[in-house]
Amino acid sequence: MKAFPTLIVCEHCDAVYRRPTLAPGEGVRCEICAAPFLRLSRLDVDHWLALTMTSAVIYVIANVCPIIRVSFNGLHNETTLWRSVAALAHGPVTLMAVPATLTVIVVPLLHMLLLGWVLLYARRGRRAPGFRIVMKLLVTLRPWSMIEVALIGILVSIIKLAGFLHVVPGVGLWAMGVLTVLFTLIASPDTRHLWSLTESDVAV
């Protein structure tokens, strides 16, 4: 569609439409398959970038600070998200360490870095170097970030352990809760809108 910037294609049935002018929060549905295929986010680029940078800071806190503190008969132990994932590599479910590391640690970090990269340039109306590749990666990575799944798993573990041990949620767990909300906000907007916000004569 590079040669026809005024047109847009439904990703579900390949129907072609003239690109509509939307207000923030508005969306359109395909007249053929009735699937929603375009929605303009209420976030402008500056707010989107600010939330992305905030998410990166909270991500560091969630990975560095302890997520839970366990006490039993005067003995205490704390664990971080990194140590929890590393423990899988030394247990009976070693193979689970790889997808856990990718979906909870690596993919969210890559998503935030790549999104921040394109937004830094987009706020000046420019396309970042490697724009086309980064946009494809963002679409590919989006379904593989599972911070919310990890958070639910940790909460279930805390509930089960609370019956035998004294368990105290750590700063890292609260940070994961905040990160889940922030990541939902930055991953929800349709990144395709960035194509129309940036100049096409910059190298992609």
N, C-alpha and C positions, 0 to 999 in steps of 0.2 A: 504493500500500500504506500510505498515511498513516493510513487509517481502520482498518487491520488490522495493527498492529505485531507481532502474534504469528505472522504468516504470512510465508512467504518463497517467491519464485517462481524456478524454474529458468530461467536466462537462455538456455538452449539449446532447451528444448521447451515452456516456459511452464507446466510442471506446478507445482501449488501444494502447499506443505507447511507444517506447523506448525513454527515456528522451533525448532531443537533447542538444547539446552544443551551446549556443547562445551568441552573442556579445551584449554589452549594446545597448538597443534600438531595438533589433531584436525581432520578434515574430513569432509564427507559427499558422497555421489554420488547422482545422481537415479536413482530406481527405474525410470523410464520409458526414459531415453536413456543411462543409466550414465555421464553426464558429471559430473566434479567441479564443484560450483557454490558451495561454501561451505567456507572453511577459516579457522580461528582461528589467528592468528599467535602464535608464541612470544614475540614482542616485546610488552611492555606499552607504554602511551602514552609514559611517561617515556623509556624506552630508544629508542623510535621517534623521538621528538623529538630526543634527544641525537645519534643517528646522522644525522638530517637536518641539524642544525646543524654537525656535524663535516664532513658532505659539502659544505656551503656554504663552509666555510673551505678545504677541499682544492680546491674548484672555483676559488676565487680564485687559489690557488697555481698550479694547472694552467694558468690563463689568463695569469698575469703572468710566471711564470718561463719561461726558454727550455726547449723540449722537446728540441732537439738542438743540438750545436755541431759545425760542419764546418770542417776544416782542410785546406789544400792549398798546398804550396810556401810555407809561412810565412804565408799569408793565413787569417784566421779569420772565421767568420760564425755568428751565432746566430739562431734563429727561435722565436717563440712561437706558440701556437695561433691567436691573433688574427691575427698577421702571415701565417700559413700560409693562413688562410681569405681574408684580404684579397688575397693573391697570386693566388688563383683568379680574382678579379674583373678582373685585368689580363692574364690569359693567354688562350689559345685556347678555354678551357672556362669562359667567363665565367658562363654560366647555372648552372654547378654551384656557384657561390659562394652563391647563395640557399639551396638545400636544405642545403648544408654548414653555413651559419651557423645555420639553424633547428634542425637535428637535433643539432648538436654543442655549440652555445653557448646559443641562446635557449631552446629547449624544456627542457633540463635545469635551467636557472636558474629558469624559470617553475614547473617541477614542484616544485623544492625550496622556493621561496617560498610557493607555494600550500599544499603539504603542511605546512610549518612553521606557516602561519597557522591552519589548522584544528586542528593538534595543540596549539598553545599554549592554545587554548580548551578542547579536549577533555580535557586533563589536569585541568581544573577541572570537568569534567562539563557543559560548556556548548557550544553550537553557535556557531561564529564568524559574524559578519555576512557575508552572502552565502554561507552554508554550502552551500545547494543548488546554486548556480551553480559554486562551487569544486569540489564533488564531481564534477560532470559534466565539468568541465575536466580534472580529474585522470585520469579514465577515458579521455578523448579524447587527452590528451598522452602517456600511458604508452607506446604503441607507437612514438612518433615521437622518442624519445630514443635516440640511437645513439652514445653515447660509446665503447662497446666496439668498434664498427665502425671508428671513427676511430683507436682505439688499435692495432687490427690493421693498418690501412693504414699508420700511421706505422712500426710495427715492420717491415713488409715493405719500406718505403722505406729504412729504415736498413740492412737486410740487403743490398739492392741497391747502395746507395751505398758500403757498406763495401769493396766491391771496387775502387773508384776513388779514394775519399777517406778521410781519417781522420775518423770520426764518433764523437762521444761523447754518450751520452744525457744530457739535462739534468734538472734538478729537476722541470720541468714534466711530463716524460714519466713519471717515477716517481709524481708526483701523479695523473696520469691513470690509472695502474694502480690506485692506491688508490681513486680516485674510482669506477672501474668496479665494484669490489667493494662499496663503500659504497652506490652507487646501486642496485645489484642488491638489497641488503638492504632499503633503504627503499621500493623500488618493488614488492617481492614481496608484502607483506601486503595482504589484501583490505581496501580502504578502506571497503567497505560496513559493516564492523564498527563504524565510528565513529558510524553512525546509532543503534545500540543503546546506545552508551556515553555519548551526550550527551542533554541534555534537549530535548524537542520543543517546549517553550513559548517558546524563544528565537527571535527573528526570523531567518528564513532567506532 
